[in-house]
Amino acid sequence: MKVLACLNGEIMPVEQAKVPVWDRGFLFGDAVYEVCRIYRGRCWLEAEHFARLRRSLQELEFPSVDVDGVIHRVHRTIDAGGIVEGTVYIQITRGVAPRTHAFPDPPVPPTEVIIVRPYDDRPTARLRENGAKVITHPDLRWKRCDIKSTNLLANCLATEAARRAGCHEAILVDSAGIVTESTHTSLLWVRQGRLGGTPEGPEILPGTTRQLVLRLVRTLDIPFAESRIPLADLLSADEVILVGTTTEVVPIIQVDDTPIAGGRPGPVAARLWEAYHDEVERFIGQGG
Ligand SMILES: Cc1ncc(COP(=O)(O)O)c(C=O)c1O
């Protein structure tokens, strides 16, 4: 299966896609991105991902970007790559201009890169089945984590620490000892029969998967409440659950050295996964 890039509208093998060194994405991380899952050749939660992309662009005062045009090029690239099960990565930078911190004046055209590639779900499927171990790590990110920018160095450091510990993810903990989210997934927990999650705000990314899961819990009659909880409360939770675009729904069975839910995937995670999976099946069934 070919990995294709669409660079500023031109589709090519990913190895041929080159960006100038004056690109502000390269120099400053002055760029926003999205990652969508492709099921049976179609983009899952497309409207939600592109609404978030629009918001990220707006929050960073990007000059106008034709997001409908981006969506069209995403479809073209998926079709050209013949990708059935995969992911699409979309990145838009503020464009190419000699290095200076202030925005280019007058504005320059944004750089747009779309990459489609196959995705092998089997490792994640094993985690869904058996549960995953995670570490905790200081949340070193900036104060606008609600914007999906490509400035991911703090996320990379925490993910690398998790990898070295033989763990799947790192749960981020702020300087006050409150858990926020994970490096590339949203964090949920179950305490006293209630599902919990960090309130939406600048501390976390508004996850598209979390948004869907929170819609599903209403029909499942699982009570949900947002709250900021200290790490100690997370460690004594009945369940801890990660949700995200490629992760989907993964139960956590250990945080640092503390077993969660007796070290086995819990019942709420199982119900959420089933409901989530049904939604995906319905989407696939709509085909077209
Ligand atoms: C920091 C962070 N939180 C949460 C998520 C989950 O978001 P989504 O469900 O839209 O994939 C991501 C996804 O990349 C992320 O990077």
The ligand as a Gaussian input file, in Angstrom:
#p B3LYP/6-31G(d) Opt

LIG

0 1
 C       -3.073000      15.726000      23.817000
 C       -4.183000      14.959000      23.191000
 N       -5.297000      14.721000      23.901000
 C       -6.327000      14.015000      23.390000
 C       -6.265000      13.505000      22.112000
 C       -7.423000      12.717000      21.570000
 O       -8.098000      13.462000      20.576000
 P       -8.923000      12.705000      19.455000
 O       -9.941000      11.872000      20.167000
 O       -9.543000      13.796000      18.664000
 O       -7.966000      11.877000      18.705000
 C       -5.139000      13.741000      21.314000
 C       -5.058000      13.241000      19.953000
 O       -4.117000      13.400000      19.249000
 C       -4.071000      14.489000      21.879000
 O       -2.955000      14.734000      21.174000

